[in-house]
Amino acid sequence: MIDEILAYTDKLGKLFSTFKVSMILGIIINIVIIAVLFKLTEIFMRKLQDKFNSGENAATFSHVIPIFEKIIKFLIVFILAASFLQSQGYSLTSLIAGFGITGLAVGFAAQQTIASMFGTIAILTDKVYKNGDYIKVNNTEGTVESINLRSTKIRTIDNFLVTVPNDIMADSIVENISQAHKRRMDMVFGVTYDTSDEKLQRAIDIVKEVVNSRSDIGKDAYVTIQTLDSSSINIRLIGYAKTKAYDVLMKVKSEIYFEVVKRYRAEGIEFAFPSTTVYMAKDN
């Protein structure tokens, strides 16, 4: 009886040792496979990034490729771990169900973060904007300083740093002013009502001459009498400056205003200012 028990114990020990060696060997093999696949993934992603490392695509892929690299590595670990556990007799269905419950809990906890990450991918793949672009979104206007996985940082014209979640950016109407080839100018010059017909025509011609003398303004500009306002006859200039920079646009408009004011004064054309005329009725 004792001999049979010892023999049975010896068989269990050998079986356990074999199982233990097999398990350790399987773990080592899976680790080696994961390391090799990780290395191949990194090489592939680096080559892909080098391929698009020029032009407008550089900023896009520099953000998108690391995201996909992490996703691929996670899938590699998950698939190999699940296969190894299945080979050791564990139920793959229970494992997937466990991951599903855990993933659901994590998903609820990180819902905003996940939405922002998908917003980041949408922004970068659609090339809505990139670092250095001047944009306007909702009530925020400024230069894009950085695009992260979760948010976009914008430096406003008041030098404030505004952080906007990327899911909001992806769902908003974004005006990329840096992509404009030219900037619209809408300028009004008001002259007094007692300006003679000849001087009124001359006032229009002066604005046209100033515009036509500049090479940084498109030839499609036009000058007309816009309205007869309460205290002035308004002459309106509509045209496009050949720039996309806001500061250059302001400089061009300032120079036009200065030249028009100087020439109006030289020719005796008076600018209007808000005024009211009161008529007193006499009693009979």
Backbone as CSV, one residue per row, in Angstrom:
resi,resn,N_x,N_y,N_z,CA_x,CA_y,CA_z,C_x,C_y,C_z
1,MET,0.831,-1.211,0.000,0.000,0.000,0.000,0.867,1.263,0.000
2,ILE,1.853,1.232,0.844,2.765,2.398,0.923,3.520,2.562,-0.379
3,ASP,3.911,1.436,-0.975,4.643,1.510,-2.252,3.772,2.126,-3.339
4,GLU,2.481,1.771,-3.336,1.577,2.332,-4.345,1.409,3.842,-4.159
5,ILE,1.290,4.257,-2.873,1.155,5.692,-2.594,2.400,6.440,-3.031
6,LEU,3.573,5.892,-2.742,4.827,6.539,-3.142,4.946,6.614,-4.656
7,ALA,4.536,5.522,-5.338,4.598,5.515,-6.801,3.662,6.577,-7.383
8,TYR,2.447,6.674,-6.801,1.478,7.663,-7.279,1.985,9.085,-7.030
9,THR,2.588,9.275,-5.851,3.155,10.594,-5.533,4.278,10.947,-6.482
10,ASP,5.088,9.962,-6.817,6.194,10.197,-7.744,5.677,10.591,-9.121
11,LYS,4.605,9.934,-9.547,4.023,10.283,-10.849,3.471,11.707,-10.849
12,LEU,2.774,12.092,-9.740,2.257,13.468,-9.630,3.379,14.497,-9.651
13,GLY,4.476,14.169,-8.965,5.616,15.088,-8.941,6.202,15.277,-10.321
14,LYS,6.351,14.137,-11.056,6.898,14.241,-12.413,5.948,15.024,-13.327
15,LEU,4.611,14.727,-13.161,3.630,15.443,-13.981,3.652,16.938,-13.680
16,PHE,3.717,17.281,-12.381,3.770,18.696,-11.993,5.033,19.356,-12.510
17,SER,6.138,18.637,-12.426,7.408,19.193,-12.906,7.346,19.433,-14.405
18,THR,6.766,18.441,-15.124,6.635,18.591,-16.580,5.756,19.788,-16.920
19,PHE,4.609,19.906,-16.171,3.689,21.022,-16.405,4.356,22.353,-16.086
20,LYS,5.117,22.372,-14.991,5.805,23.600,-14.580,6.841,24.011,-15.610
21,VAL,7.620,23.031,-16.095,8.636,23.324,-17.114,7.967,23.805,-18.388
22,SER,6.852,23.125,-18.765,6.129,23.506,-19.984,5.579,24.926,-19.874
23,MET,5.066,25.257,-18.691,4.507,26.592,-18.482,5.592,27.662,-18.551
24,ILE,6.719,27.397,-17.888,7.828,28.363,-17.904,8.361,28.533,-19.318
25,LEU,8.485,27.386,-20.028,8.967,27.441,-21.402,8.011,28.232,-22.291
26,GLY,6.693,28.032,-22.057,5.697,28.774,-22.830,5.769,30.264,-22.559
27,ILE,5.976,30.622,-21.302,6.085,32.047,-20.953,7.300,32.666,-21.628
28,ILE,8.429,31.948,-21.606,9.657,32.468,-22.232,9.457,32.652,-23.727
29,ILE,8.843,31.643,-24.367,8.614,31.728,-25.813,7.706,32.916,-26.149
30,ASN,6.644,33.102,-25.353,5.726,34.225,-25.608,6.401,35.570,-25.398
31,ILE,7.268,35.652,-24.394,7.994,36.906,-24.159,8.901,37.225,-25.340
32,VAL,9.578,36.185,-25.859,10.461,36.382,-27.021,9.655,36.826,-28.231
33,ILE,8.501,36.176,-28.443,7.653,36.536,-29.581,7.158,37.976,-29.455
34,ILE,6.743,38.348,-28.231,6.273,39.725,-28.005,7.393,40.721,-28.277
35,ALA,8.588,40.429,-27.800,9.727,41.331,-28.017,10.022,41.486,-29.501
36,VAL,9.990,40.361,-30.245,10.262,40.419,-31.688,9.185,41.223,-32.411
37,LEU,7.909,40.949,-32.075,6.814,41.674,-32.728,6.823,43.155,-32.374
38,PHE,7.184,43.486,-31.122,7.320,44.887,-30.725,8.385,45.587,-31.575
39,LYS,9.514,44.905,-31.755,10.608,45.484,-32.527,10.203,45.677,-33.984
40,LEU,9.529,44.686,-34.551,9.063,44.796,-35.939,8.048,45.925,-36.085
41,THR,7.174,46.067,-35.085,6.191,47.159,-35.110,6.870,48.521,-35.078
42,GLU,7.874,48.663,-34.215,8.602,49.931,-34.120,9.324,50.251,-35.426
43,ILE,9.946,49.240,-36.039,10.654,49.459,-37.311,9.668,49.898,-38.395
44,PHE,8.520,49.206,-38.448,7.506,49.546,-39.458,6.988,50.966,-39.254
45,MET,6.715,51.351,-37.998,6.190,52.688,-37.713,7.220,53.773,-38.012
46,ARG,8.515,53.471,-37.723,9.550,54.454,-38.034,9.670,54.672,-39.546
47,LYS,9.596,53.571,-40.306,9.662,53.707,-41.770,8.446,54.464,-42.306
48,LEU,7.287,54.187,-41.703,6.076,54.892,-42.117,6.166,56.374,-41.805
49,GLN,6.736,56.695,-40.651,6.885,58.096,-40.265,7.904,58.805,-41.151
50,ASP,9.003,58.113,-41.494,10.003,58.704,-42.384,9.425,58.975,-43.764
51,LYS,8.508,58.116,-44.190,7.899,58.279,-45.511,7.074,59.547,-45.589
52,PHE,6.395,59.878,-44.482,5.541,61.065,-44.464,6.161,62.202,-43.658
53,ASN,7.462,62.166,-43.495,8.147,63.171,-42.667,8.532,64.392,-43.484
54,SER,7.612,64.863,-44.307,7.867,66.061,-45.100,6.540,66.699,-45.453
55,GLY,6.576,67.989,-45.706,5.373,68.702,-46.106,4.376,68.837,-44.982
56,GLU,3.104,68.954,-45.362,2.050,69.195,-44.395,1.712,67.955,-43.579
57,ASN,2.087,66.766,-44.069,1.737,65.533,-43.360,2.616,65.265,-42.148
58,ALA,3.730,65.957,-42.039,4.687,65.662,-40.967,4.054,65.831,-39.597
59,ALA,3.385,66.978,-39.374,2.774,67.238,-38.063,1.663,66.241,-37.766
60,THR,0.917,65.868,-38.788,-0.196,64.930,-38.592,0.303,63.570,-38.143
61,PHE,1.231,62.980,-38.902,1.681,61.633,-38.604,2.572,61.577,-37.364
62,SER,3.204,62.671,-37.016,4.005,62.673,-35.791,3.138,62.483,-34.556
63,HIS,1.840,62.805,-34.643,0.919,62.599,-33.533,0.131,61.303,-33.670
64,VAL,-0.241,60.941,-34.893,-1.103,59.778,-35.099,-0.342,58.469,-34.962
65,ILE,0.884,58.389,-35.517,1.631,57.130,-35.532,1.891,56.582,-34.132
66,PRO,2.326,57.374,-33.144,2.511,56.813,-31.792,1.240,56.215,-31.206
67,ILE,0.078,56.798,-31.531,-1.186,56.255,-31.026,-1.423,54.856,-31.582
68,PHE,-1.273,54.701,-32.906,-1.478,53.394,-33.528,-0.423,52.384,-33.072
69,GLU,0.777,52.862,-32.820,1.826,51.952,-32.343,1.450,51.355,-30.982
70,LYS,0.916,52.169,-30.093,0.505,51.668,-28.778,-0.676,50.711,-28.896
71,ILE,-1.603,51.010,-29.803,-2.756,50.123,-29.988,-2.311,48.762,-30.507
72,ILE,-1.400,48.755,-31.490,-0.905,47.494,-32.053,-0.165,46.681,-30.999
73,LYS,0.649,47.326,-30.201,1.385,46.615,-29.143,0.432,46.024,-28.113
74,PHE,-0.612,46.749,-27.776,-1.597,46.220,-26.822,-2.281,44.981,-27.395
75,LEU,-2.649,45.033,-28.677,-3.303,43.879,-29.308,-2.375,42.672,-29.355
76,ILE,-1.085,42.911,-29.602,-0.122,41.804,-29.625,-0.068,41.112,-28.265
77,VAL,0.061,41.903,-27.210,0.130,41.333,-25.857,-1.157,40.603,-25.514
78,PHE,-2.292,41.204,-25.848,-3.585,40.601,-25.507,-3.789,39.267,-26.233
79,ILE,-3.490,39.225,-27.534,-3.713,38.005,-28.309,-2.790,36.879,-27.842
80,LEU,-1.507,37.186,-27.628,-0.569,36.148,-27.194,-0.880,35.666,-25.775
81,ALA,-1.253,36.598,-24.897,-1.593,36.205,-23.525,-2.837,35.327,-23.506
82,ALA,-3.830,35.687,-24.322,-5.054,34.890,-24.379,-4.775,33.500,-24.952
83,SER,-3.930,33.436,-25.991,-3.594,32.139,-26.590,-2.837,31.255,-25.600
84,PHE,-1.918,31.863,-24.852,-1.138,31.088,-23.875,-2.039,30.546,-22.771
85,LEU,-2.931,31.388,-22.251,-3.831,30.941,-21.191,-4.788,29.861,-21.695
86,GLN,-5.204,29.986,-22.957,-6.064,28.958,-23.540,-5.341,27.612,-23.628
87,SER,-4.045,27.683,-23.993,-3.270,26.445,-24.107,-3.014,25.800,-22.749
88,GLN,-3.105,26.583,-21.672,-2.896,26.062,-20.326,-4.189,25.596,-19.666
89,GLY,-5.271,25.598,-20.450,-6.521,25.062,-19.929,-7.488,26.086,-19.384
90,TYR,-7.152,27.378,-19.462,-8.062,28.402,-18.977,-9.123,28.702,-20.043
91,SER,-10.288,29.111,-19.601,-11.382,29.408,-20.525,-11.182,30.781,-21.144
92,LEU,-11.046,30.809,-22.466,-10.855,32.078,-23.165,-12.125,32.923,-23.118
93,THR,-13.280,32.244,-23.110,-14.553,32.969,-23.049,-14.684,33.753,-21.747
94,SER,-14.302,33.110,-20.647,-14.362,33.790,-19.340,-13.380,34.948,-19.292
95,LEU,-12.210,34.733,-19.919,-11.194,35.790,-19.933,-11.691,37.013,-20.698
96,ILE,-12.287,36.760,-21.875,-12.790,37.875,-22.682,-13.933,38.584,-21.951
97,ALA,-14.799,37.782,-21.290,-15.893,38.386,-20.530,-15.362,39.257,-19.401
98,GLY,-14.300,38.777,-18.733,-13.687,39.562,-17.657,-13.094,40.856,-18.171
99,PHE,-12.411,40.768,-19.316,-11.857,41.975,-19.925,-12.965,42.926,-20.360
100,GLY,-14.084,42.333,-20.821,-15.199,43.172,-21.254,-15.791,43.973,-20.114
101,ILE,-15.974,43.327,-18.962,-16.514,44.025,-17.789,-15.546,45.102,-17.315
102,THR,-14.253,44.736,-17.272,-13.237,45.714,-16.852,-13.179,46.884,-17.825
103,GLY,-13.215,46.545,-19.112,-13.171,47.604,-20.123,-14.367,48.521,-20.048
104,LEU,-15.545,47.953,-19.735,-16.741,48.770,-19.595,-16.615,49.741,-18.434
105,ALA,-16.078,49.244,-17.321,-15.895,50.117,-16.149,-14.887,51.222,-16.443
106,VAL,-13.791,50.836,-17.081,-12.772,51.843,-17.428,-13.330,52.836,-18.431
107,GLY,-14.144,52.317,-19.363,-14.725,53.196,-20.376,-15.612,54.266,-19.783
108,PHE,-16.432,53.889,-18.807,-17.289,54.868,-18.140,-16.454,55.886,-17.369
109,ALA,-15.380,55.415,-16.741,-14.545,56.316,-15.936,-13.752,57.276,-16.807
110,ALA,-13.351,56.803,-17.990,-12.491,57.622,-18.860,-13.211,58.032,-20.135
111,GLN,-14.516,58.217,-20.057,-15.309,58.534,-21.238,-14.848,59.830,-21.897
112,GLN,-14.616,60.874,-21.087,-14.201,62.163,-21.626,-12.828,62.076,-22.271
113,THR,-11.916,61.338,-21.630,-10.561,61.188,-22.183,-10.578,60.447,-23.508
114,ILE,-11.389,59.378,-23.569,-11.484,58.609,-24.814,-12.084,59.467,-25.929
115,ALA,-13.115,60.241,-25.601,-13.726,61.129,-26.598,-12.718,62.155,-27.105
116,SER,-11.888,62.676,-26.203,-10.865,63.646,-26.609,-9.811,63.011,-27.505
117,MET,-9.455,61.757,-27.231,-8.469,61.058,-28.060,-8.994,60.841,-29.478
118,PHE,-10.258,60.442,-29.585,-10.847,60.288,-30.914,-10.966,61.646,-31.603
119,GLY,-11.230,62.694,-30.824,-11.246,64.042,-31.389,-9.886,64.438,-31.929
120,THR,-8.824,64.044,-31.223,-7.460,64.324,-31.689,-7.194,63.657,-33.031
121,ILE,-7.583,62.377,-33.137,-7.374,61.652,-34.395,-8.151,62.316,-35.528
122,ALA,-9.391,62.748,-35.247,-10.204,63.409,-36.271,-9.565,64.721,-36.730
123,ILE,-9.038,65.500,-35.781,-8.415,66.786,-36.114,-7.178,66.583,-36.978
124,LEU,-6.348,65.616,-36.603,-5.084,65.412,-37.299,-5.281,64.767,-38.663
125,THR,-6.173,63.798,-38.759,-6.387,63.142,-40.049,-7.093,64.065,-41.044
126,ASP,-7.990,64.934,-40.551,-8.671,65.892,-41.428,-7.838,67.135,-41.701
127,LYS,-6.693,67.258,-41.017,-5.793,68.407,-41.184,-6.531,69.727,-40.948
128,VAL,-7.310,69.763,-39.864,-8.065,70.973,-39.545,-7.114,72.133,-39.241
129,TYR,-6.099,71.856,-38.447,-5.067,72.856,-38.141,-3.837,72.124,-37.650
130,LYS,-2.736,72.875,-37.528,-1.485,72.306,-37.028,-0.811,73.341,-36.140
131,ASN,0.280,72.938,-35.503,1.007,73.859,-34.635,1.446,75.099,-35.410
132,GLY,1.208,76.260,-34.814,1.602,77.512,-35.452,0.489,78.177,-36.234
133,ASP,-0.625,77.477,-36.485,-1.733,78.074,-37.225,-2.500,79.057,-36.346
134,TYR,-3.024,80.093,-36.985,-3.867,81.069,-36.294,-5.315,80.692,-36.575
135,ILE,-6.066,80.342,-35.517,-7.427,79.842,-35.692,-8.413,80.622,-34.837
136,LYS,-9.693,80.444,-35.184,-10.777,81.023,-34.401,-11.817,79.929,-34.194
137,VAL,-12.115,79.618,-32.926,-13.090,78.587,-32.608,-13.931,79.053,-31.434
138,ASN,-15.271,78.986,-31.595,-16.202,79.492,-30.595,-15.844,80.932,-30.244
139,ASN,-15.508,81.219,-28.991,-15.144,82.587,-28.605,-13.640,82.745,-28.398
140,THR,-12.865,81.790,-28.906,-11.419,81.805,-28.712,-10.717,82.032,-30.048
141,GLU,-9.727,82.913,-30.035,-8.966,83.232,-31.239,-7.494,83.367,-30.868
142,GLY,-6.623,82.690,-31.615,-5.197,82.782,-31.318,-4.381,81.768,-32.097
143,THR,-3.132,81.599,-31.674,-2.181,80.718,-32.350,-2.099,79.375,-31.626
144,VAL,-2.141,78.282,-32.408,-2.064,76.935,-31.838,-0.635,76.673,-31.378
145,GLU,-0.459,76.413,-30.080,0.875,76.144,-29.540,1.187,74.656,-29.519
146,SER,0.198,73.815,-29.237,0.445,72.374,-29.200,-0.864,71.621,-29.345
147,ILE,-0.757,70.413,-29.919,-1.892,69.506,-30.049,-1.523,68.226,-29.310
148,ASN,-2.160,67.977,-28.180,-1.886,66.787,-27.389,-2.949,65.730,-27.639
149,LEU,-2.806,64.572,-26.996,-3.794,63.512,-27.162,-5.151,63.922,-26.612
150,ARG,-5.160,64.794,-25.623,-6.420,65.165,-24.974,-6.913,66.549,-25.349
151,SER,-6.014,67.504,-25.607,-6.452,68.880,-25.775,-5.562,69.640,-26.749
152,THR,-6.040,70.836,-27.101,-5.293,71.774,-27.936,-5.053,73.040,-27.123
153,LYS,-3.815,73.519,-27.137,-3.470,74.738,-26.403,-3.353,75.892,-27.398
154,ILE,-4.092,76.977,-27.104,-4.154,78.139,-27.991,-3.665,79.365,-27.235
155,ARG,-2.724,80.086,-27.830,-2.233,81.348,-27.265,-3.035,82.484,-27.896
156,THR,-3.871,83.158,-27.101,-4.759,84.187,-27.624,-4.001,85.477,-27.915
157,ILE,-4.694,86.418,-28.567,-4.059,87.698,-28.887,-3.784,88.519,-27.635
158,ASP,-4.445,88.172,-26.508,-4.158,88.812,-25.218,-3.064,88.084,-24.453
159,ASN,-2.424,87.110,-25.113,-1.321,86.320,-24.544,-1.792,85.359,-23.454
160,PHE,-3.095,85.061,-23.427,-3.604,84.037,-22.513,-3.432,82.673,-23.166
161,LEU,-3.208,81.641,-22.338,-3.108,80.273,-22.841,-4.422,79.551,-22.535
162,VAL,-5.144,79.194,-23.591,-6.441,78.536,-23.452,-6.293,77.069,-23.851
163,THR,-6.788,76.164,-23.008,-6.757,74.729,-23.280,-8.171,74.252,-23.583
164,VAL,-8.350,73.699,-24.791,-9.668,73.248,-25.241,-9.614,71.745,-25.482
165,PRO,-10.498,70.939,-24.866,-10.528,69.496,-25.137,-10.752,69.223,-26.621
166,ASN,-10.096,68.214,-27.141,-10.151,67.962,-28.582,-11.495,67.443,-29.062
167,ASP,-12.297,66.847,-28.168,-13.632,66.438,-28.608,-14.504,67.663,-28.889
168,ILE,-14.283,68.753,-28.132,-14.997,70.002,-28.394,-14.492,70.633,-29.682
169,MET,-13.168,70.597,-29.882,-12.590,71.146,-31.106,-13.120,70.409,-32.336
170,ALA,-13.230,69.081,-32.234,-13.678,68.277,-33.378,-15.142,68.533,-33.712
171,ASP,-15.946,68.917,-32.700,-17.375,69.154,-32.914,-17.697,70.620,-33.190
172,SER,-16.694,71.482,-33.202,-16.919,72.915,-33.394,-16.527,73.343,-34.808
173,ILE,-17.015,74.514,-35.185,-16.618,75.118,-36.454,-15.319,75.885,-36.224
174,VAL,-14.244,75.430,-36.860,-12.921,76.024,-36.676,-12.572,76.841,-37.913
175,GLU,-12.266,78.109,-37.717,-11.809,78.968,-38.806,-10.282,79.010,-38.770
176,ASN,-9.657,78.410,-39.777,-8.189,78.410,-39.856,-7.771,79.615,-40.691
177,ILE,-7.477,80.707,-39.994,-7.150,81.959,-40.674,-5.803,81.858,-41.385
178,SER,-4.906,81.006,-40.883,-3.595,80.859,-41.515,-3.686,80.257,-42.908
179,GLN,-4.790,79.569,-43.205,-4.957,78.967,-44.521,-5.518,79.950,-45.546
180,ALA,-5.838,81.162,-45.098,-6.356,82.166,-46.032,-5.230,82.678,-46.928
181,HIS,-5.525,82.820,-48.213,-4.534,83.342,-49.152,-4.546,84.868,-49.180
182,LYS,-5.659,85.462,-48.740,-5.770,86.914,-48.693,-6.772,87.271,-47.601
183,ARG,-6.707,88.528,-47.146,-7.573,88.974,-46.055,-8.471,90.114,-46.540
184,ARG,-9.748,90.019,-46.189,-10.734,90.996,-46.639,-10.627,92.289,-45.847
185,MET,-10.739,93.404,-46.550,-10.749,94.720,-45.919,-12.099,95.371,-46.184
186,ASP,-12.701,95.922,-45.157,-13.962,96.652,-45.276,-13.804,97.950,-44.504
187,MET,-13.576,99.045,-45.235,-13.234,100.322,-44.609,-14.235,101.392,-45.056
188,VAL,-14.585,102.282,-44.128,-15.576,103.326,-44.394,-14.970,104.692,-44.083
189,PHE,-15.193,105.647,-44.992,-14.725,107.030,-44.818,-15.955,107.937,-44.910
190,GLY,-16.279,108.626,-43.809,-17.459,109.486,-43.774,-17.105,110.946,-43.997
191,VAL,-17.763,111.570,-44.977,-17.546,113.000,-45.242,-18.834,113.750,-44.921
192,THR,-18.706,115.051,-44.730,-19.852,115.863,-44.305,-20.865,116.031,-45.441
193,TYR,-22.102,116.359,-45.047,-23.159,116.535,-46.037,-22.991,117.807,-46.864
194,ASP,-22.240,118.781,-46.362,-22.061,120.002,-47.141,-20.908,119.892,-48.128
195,THR,-20.374,118.662,-48.317,-19.344,118.443,-49.330,-19.967,118.598,-50.712
196,SER,-19.345,119.418,-51.572,-19.877,119.649,-52.913,-19.811,118.375,-53.754
197,ASP,-20.562,118.368,-54.857,-20.575,117.199,-55.735,-19.183,116.893,-56.270
198,GLU,-18.460,117.981,-56.646,-17.121,117.793,-57.194,-16.180,117.186,-56.148
199,LYS,-16.238,117.698,-54.925,-15.367,117.179,-53.869,-15.774,115.761,-53.447
200,LEU,-17.082,115.468,-53.524,-17.524,114.119,-53.195,-16.965,113.109,-54.197
201,GLN,-17.003,113.487,-55.480,-16.420,112.612,-56.497,-14.908,112.496,-56.311
202,ARG,-14.308,113.620,-55.944,-12.862,113.608,-55.700,-12.523,112.723,-54.496
203,ALA,-13.374,112.719,-53.467,-13.142,111.880,-52.290,-13.151,110.399,-52.678
204,ILE,-14.071,110.026,-53.582,-14.110,108.645,-54.070,-12.857,108.327,-54.870
205,ASP,-12.463,109.250,-55.739,-11.287,109.025,-56.590,-10.011,108.905,-55.767
206,ILE,-9.903,109.666,-54.691,-8.699,109.608,-53.854,-8.545,108.215,-53.254
207,VAL,-9.636,107.648,-52.733,-9.568,106.296,-52.154,-9.147,105.295,-53.227
208,LYS,-9.703,105.438,-54.445,-9.325,104.538,-55.540,-7.846,104.670,-55.881
209,GLU,-7.360,105.906,-55.924,-5.944,106.129,-56.260,-5.017,105.524,-55.215
210,VAL,-5.389,105.684,-53.942,-4.566,105.116,-52.861,-4.511,103.595,-52.981
211,VAL,-5.658,102.988,-53.242,-5.716,101.522,-53.360,-4.930,101.046,-54.571
212,ASN,-5.129,101.677,-55.719,-4.468,101.241,-56.953,-2.958,101.455,-56.937
213,SER,-2.485,102.338,-56.059,-1.045,102.598,-55.987,-0.290,101.541,-55.178
214,ARG,-1.012,100.658,-54.537,-0.387,99.655,-53.673,-0.372,98.301,-54.370
215,SER,0.784,97.626,-54.287,0.932,96.301,-54.889,0.472,95.181,-53.965
216,ASP,0.227,95.518,-52.682,-0.187,94.494,-51.720,-1.700,94.400,-51.578
217,ILE,-2.447,95.039,-52.495,-3.901,94.965,-52.499,-4.343,94.451,-53.863
218,GLY,-5.291,93.517,-53.863,-5.777,92.941,-55.108,-6.476,93.969,-55.990
219,LYS,-6.488,93.695,-57.298,-7.096,94.606,-58.263,-8.623,94.510,-58.289
220,ASP,-9.180,93.602,-57.501,-10.635,93.443,-57.475,-11.296,94.341,-56.439
221,ALA,-10.552,95.282,-55.850,-11.125,96.200,-54.862,-12.049,97.196,-55.554
222,TYR,-13.085,97.628,-54.828,-13.982,98.642,-55.392,-14.372,99.634,-54.306
223,VAL,-14.694,100.870,-54.772,-15.035,101.975,-53.874,-16.374,102.544,-54.315
224,THR,-17.318,102.661,-53.398,-18.650,103.187,-53.703,-19.154,104.033,-52.547
225,ILE,-20.234,104.801,-52.820,-20.947,105.460,-51.733,-21.837,104.407,-51.092
226,GLN,-21.602,104.136,-49.831,-22.324,103.053,-49.163,-23.709,103.491,-48.702
227,THR,-23.749,104.490,-47.836,-25.023,104.929,-47.265,-25.011,106.434,-47.023
228,LEU,-26.195,106.959,-46.887,-26.363,108.325,-46.403,-26.718,108.200,-44.927
229,ASP,-25.714,108.321,-44.096,-25.905,108.089,-42.668,-26.530,109.314,-42.017
230,SER,-26.800,109.216,-40.730,-27.475,110.311,-40.020,-26.652,111.587,-40.008
231,SER,-25.315,111.453,-40.029,-24.479,112.650,-39.961,-23.343,112.637,-40.985
232,SER,-23.369,111.702,-41.957,-22.262,111.633,-42.920,-22.679,110.893,-44.180
233,ILE,-21.951,111.196,-45.253,-22.036,110.422,-46.488,-20.879,109.423,-46.431
234,ASN,-21.189,108.152,-46.400,-20.169,107.127,-46.179,-19.656,106.551,-47.497
235,ILE,-18.347,106.647,-47.653,-17.662,106.052,-48.809,-17.021,104.753,-48.334
236,ARG,-17.335,103.653,-49.022,-16.914,102.333,-48.555,-15.898,101.702,-49.501
237,LEU,-14.830,101.184,-48.913,-13.808,100.437,-49.650,-13.891,98.964,-49.262
238,ILE,-14.034,98.095,-50.254,-14.003,96.651,-50.035,-12.938,96.055,-50.955
239,GLY,-11.973,95.359,-50.366,-10.893,94.764,-51.146,-10.191,93.688,-50.340
240,TYR,-9.126,93.158,-50.899,-8.377,92.076,-50.254,-6.895,92.413,-50.216
241,ALA,-6.334,92.302,-49.013,-4.887,92.462,-48.867,-4.218,91.120,-49.150
242,LYS,-3.097,91.159,-49.845,-2.405,89.926,-50.238,-1.541,89.409,-49.086
243,THR,-2.199,89.018,-48.027,-1.503,88.482,-46.860,-2.480,87.620,-46.070
244,LYS,-1.940,86.714,-45.268,-2.787,85.951,-44.367,-2.479,86.287,-42.908
245,ALA,-1.493,87.142,-42.687,-1.095,87.517,-41.330,-1.947,88.689,-40.840
246,TYR,-2.434,88.559,-39.622,-3.304,89.592,-39.053,-2.557,90.901,-38.853
247,ASP,-1.320,90.824,-38.364,-0.574,92.058,-38.110,-0.263,92.801,-39.401
248,VAL,-0.001,92.061,-40.488,0.248,92.706,-41.775,-1.024,93.373,-42.286
249,LEU,-2.166,92.720,-42.112,-3.445,93.309,-42.515,-3.687,94.623,-41.789
250,MET,-3.433,94.658,-40.484,-3.618,95.879,-39.706,-2.681,96.988,-40.179
251,LYS,-1.475,96.622,-40.556,-0.503,97.602,-41.044,-0.976,98.207,-42.371
252,VAL,-1.474,97.364,-43.274,-1.964,97.837,-44.566,-3.140,98.789,-44.372
253,LYS,-4.086,98.415,-43.527,-5.256,99.265,-43.289,-4.852,100.595,-42.660
254,SER,-3.898,100.551,-41.732,-3.441,101.784,-41.091,-2.810,102.733,-42.112
255,GLU,-2.005,102.185,-43.004,-1.356,103.016,-44.027,-2.377,103.617,-44.987
256,ILE,-3.423,102.872,-45.325,-4.473,103.400,-46.208,-5.225,104.526,-45.518
257,TYR,-5.604,104.316,-44.257,-6.295,105.369,-43.510,-5.445,106.631,-43.445
258,PHE,-4.171,106.473,-43.143,-3.285,107.630,-43.007,-3.177,108.394,-44.326
259,GLU,-3.011,107.688,-45.435,-2.856,108.344,-46.736,-4.133,109.050,-47.161
260,VAL,-5.290,108.420,-46.909,-6.563,109.041,-47.278,-6.802,110.301,-46.440
261,VAL,-6.551,110.217,-45.146,-6.722,111.395,-44.271,-5.825,112.540,-44.742
262,LYS,-4.583,112.223,-45.067,-3.640,113.258,-45.499,-4.115,113.934,-46.787
263,ARG,-4.588,113.171,-47.730,-4.997,113.728,-49.014,-6.345,114.437,-48.913
264,TYR,-7.239,113.969,-48.062,-8.497,114.681,-47.846,-8.224,116.062,-47.267
265,ARG,-7.340,116.111,-46.278,-7.010,117.404,-45.663,-6.357,118.338,-46.669
266,ALA,-5.495,117.795,-47.529,-4.806,118.619,-48.517,-5.779,119.223,-49.521
267,GLU,-6.890,118.537,-49.788,-7.836,119.020,-50.804,-9.101,119.599,-50.179
268,GLY,-9.078,119.795,-48.859,-10.187,120.479,-48.191,-11.447,119.644,-48.068
269,ILE,-11.323,118.348,-48.051,-12.479,117.472,-47.864,-12.585,117.158,-46.373
270,GLU,-13.716,117.478,-45.791,-13.869,117.361,-44.343,-14.514,116.021,-43.954
271,PHE,-13.940,115.422,-42.919,-14.537,114.209,-42.364,-15.715,114.580,-41.473
272,ALA,-16.727,113.743,-41.487,-17.908,113.986,-40.656,-17.693,113.397,-39.271
273,PHE,-18.428,113.919,-38.334,-18.434,113.363,-36.981,-19.883,113.365,-36.502
274,PRO,-20.222,112.534,-35.547,-21.623,112.450,-35.093,-22.139,113.810,-34.650
275,SER,-23.264,114.217,-35.220,-23.841,115.524,-34.867,-25.351,115.454,-35.020
276,THR,-26.026,116.371,-34.371,-27.490,116.424,-34.413,-27.929,117.862,-34.664
277,THR,-28.869,118.050,-35.586,-29.431,119.368,-35.878,-30.820,119.460,-35.253
278,VAL,-31.060,120.499,-34.468,-32.332,120.666,-33.772,-33.063,121.879,-34.383
279,TYR,-34.303,121.692,-34.816,-35.123,122.782,-35.368,-36.177,123.173,-34.338
280,MET,-36.209,124.465,-34.000,-37.173,124.982,-33.005,-38.402,125.555,-33.725
281,ALA,-39.555,125.082,-33.415,-40.784,125.576,-34.018,-41.256,126.839,-33.285
282,LYS,-41.752,127.836,-34.030,-42.262,129.075,-33.441,-43.783,128.998,-33.264
283,ASP,-44.260,129.585,-32.130,-45.698,129.612,-31.910,-46.312,130.748,-32.732
284,ASN,-47.468,130.522,-33.334,-48.148,131.583,-34.085,-48.730,132.597,-33.117
